[in-house]
Amino acid sequence: MSTAKVLEVIGEGDTIEAAINAIVEDVEKTVKNVKQVDIKHIQALIEDAKLVKYRVNANVTFVVKH
């Protein structure tokens, strides 16, 4: 039997994919066994009438080792 934990995180990037990758890379610095990223919300940040970056709100699921 295994146990999983979920972290709620926010990542930013020039693309949606870059924002998701930033989330995984940052979480993997302190947590191992990341299994899933569930995207909850995507924002496009605008400055001077131009899209400058994306912000992704996500839940990251990882397995806890016993």
PyMOL commands that set and color helices and strands:
alter all, ss='L'
color gray80, all
select helices_A, chain A and resi 16-28
alter helices_A, ss='H'
color red, helices_A
select strands_A, chain A and resi 3-13+34-47+50-64
alter strands_A, ss='S'
color yellow, strands_A
deselect
rebuild
show_as cartoon
